């Protein structure tokens, strides 16, 4: 199994109000950005895309038994973990 560890940081140029659980917000931003750069056919529905089995966005965010064409099987786990830690 291949894996990697990536660190991202950001600086807000204006005050921002974030929810107590920021993971959902960061996951959403990451998902939108990944789909924007990874989607070759600009489909709205990944489950109808002919490239879904090779797509990093689908593999990361929309991996389900129906998307993979293995209906009736359990959906696989999402292959990423996000955590936050204060900058030093």
C-alpha positions, 0 to 999 in steps of 0.5 A, spaced: 500 500 500 502 506 498 501 512 502 504 519 503 503 525 508 502 532 506 502 538 510 498 544 508 497 551 511 494 557 510 493 564 512 487 568 512 487 575 509 481 577 513 477 575 519 474 568 518 468 564 522 469 557 522 465 552 525 468 548 532 469 542 527 473 545 522 475 538 519 468 538 515 470 545 512 477 543 510 475 536 507 469 540 503 475 545 500 480 540 499 474 536 495 472 541 491 479 543 489 481 536 487 475 535 483 477 541 479 484 539 477 482 532 476 476 531 472 478 530 465 471 530 463 467 535 467 462 531 469 457 533 475 455 525 476 461 521 477 457 515 477 456 516 470 463 517 468 467 513 463 473 514 467 471 513 474 475 507 475 481 511 474 479 518 477 483 520 483 477 524 486 472 518 485 477 514 489 478 519 494 471 522 495 466 518 492 468 510 492 462 506 493 460 499 491 455 502 485 461 507 483 466 502 482 460 497 479 460 492 484 453 493 487 451 489 493 458 489 496 460 493 502 463 500 500 470 501 501 473 506 506 475 513 504 483 513 503 485 519 507 485 522 514 485 529 515 487 532 522 489 539 525 495 541 529 497 548 531 503 551 527 509 552 531 
